[in-house]
């Protein structure tokens, strides 16, 4: 998924996945933490980079059925 908003500063990119961390006035800060937990429990990774047209690009990687769970750093 990607958007064309202001993007996510480098120093925030890991924090946005922590429970209760939010940069918004309203919200619980749980959405991305829940997404990461679900993806990791399925052997995958989730990360964020700059979008090609500005904003942010979220990448979810999941292993194919029958392959070992994904390991390594998040993108």
Secondary structure as UniProt FT lines:
FT   HELIX           10..12
FT   TURN            13..14
FT   HELIX           15..17
FT   TURN            19..20
FT   HELIX           31..41
FT   TURN            42..43
FT   STRAND          45..50
FT   TURN            52..53
FT   STRAND          56..61
FT   TURN            65..66
//
